[in-house]
C-alpha cells in the first residue's frame, strides 16, 4: 500500500465518525492540558524560588557558629561552640580568591527618628556587605570602610524604613536612636523587595561592633563571604574550614555555600515539579484507555473492509500500520489541542493572579506532545494487531 493511500484511508476513518473521534482526542487533550498547566505552575515556582536566592549571587559562602549536619539556625540551647568573632572575619578576608567578607549580627530594635518610632530588623555589618549581597545605595553612601569593632555610629536605612520615618524629607545627616544608642544617617538603600517573606527594605544597617553592643552579644550570627566567580565553592570551603580549625582548635562551625544550597534546592523543586506533572498524567491514562476502546470498536466495525484490503493484496504489516496511524493521529491531534488548552489556561491564571509565577519551557511542550503520540501508539497496538491477524475469508463474510 502506498503511503498517500494509507494516509487517505486513516484520515477518512478518523473524519467518518467526527463526534466519536473528537471525544476520543478530547480525553488525550484534557490529560495533556493538565500536565502542561501543573508543570507550568511548578516550573514557574521553581524559577521564582531560585531567582529569590540567586539575587544575592551564587558565589556567596556562609559560616555559622556550631557544627551541624542538617543546616538551620541555632536552637537557642546552651552550646560549647566558640562564637564567630570579628577577628575571624578579618582573618577570612585575607584568604586568596575572596572578594569581600562581612560579619553579620542580627536583631530587632526600636528606631526613633523625626518624631516617629518603628520596630524593625537591624543588621550589624561592615562596608563589604554591599558587595557580598549585591546591594545598591540610592542616596548618600554605605557604611565606611572602618574597623567594625571601633566604627563610628553611622546607620544606612532601607528604603521602606526611610519612608516610614522621614517620608519625602531628606534623612541624610539626621540623627536616630536605635535601642539605647544614637546613630547618624549616612545613606539610604535602593528598594530590594522581599526575600522569603522578609522585607529587605524595612531594615537598618549599622557597624557590626555597634550591633554587638546594642544586642549585648560577644560573637556574630554568621560570617558571609563573596568569592571570585568561577572558583569552585568546595575548594574555598575547605580553605575556610582549615583556617577556622586552626583558629578555634576544632570544627565548631558550619559552612554552607550558595552554590551547594541552590543545587539542593533545585533538585527538590525538580522532584516536586515531576510529581505534580505525574498527577496530571493520570488523566492521560484515561485518554489512552479511550483510544483502546474506540480502536477496538473500529476494528469490529470495519472487519469486512480489512478482509477486502487483505484480499486485494494488502500485507498484514500495512493493516497494522493503518490502524496504528489512526491511533497516533487521534492522540497527536489531542495533544495539540491539550497544549493549546494548557498554555492558554496557564496564561489566564497568571493574568488573574500575577503573583503566581507561571512558565512553560519549550522542552515541556515537546515532551508533552511526544508523550501523547507515545500513548496513542501504545494504546493502538492491541487493536491494530487484532485487525492484522483477521482471516481474510472470515472477514469478507462478516456483515
Buried (B, 14 or more C-beta within 10 A) or exposed (E): BEEEEBEEBBEEBBEEBEEBBBEBBBBBBBBBBBBBBBBBBBBBBBBBBBEEBEEBBBBBBBBBBBEBEEEEEEEEEEEEBBBBBBEBBBBBBEBEEBBBBBBBBBBEBEBBBBEEEBEBBBBBBBBBBBBBBEBEBEBBBBBEEBEBBEBEBBBBBBBBBBBBBBEEEEBBEBBBBBBEBEBEBBBBBEEBEEEEEEBBBBBBBBBBBBBBBBBEBEBBBBBBBBBEEEBEBEEBBEBBBEBBEEBBEEEBBBBBBBBBBBEEBBEEBEEEBEEBBEEBBEBBEEBBEBBBBBBBEBBEEBBBBBBBBBEEEBEBEBBBBBBBBBBBBBBBBBBBBBBBBBBEBBEEBBEEEEEEBBBBEEEBBEBBBEBBBBBBBBBBBBBBBBBBEBEBEEBBEEE
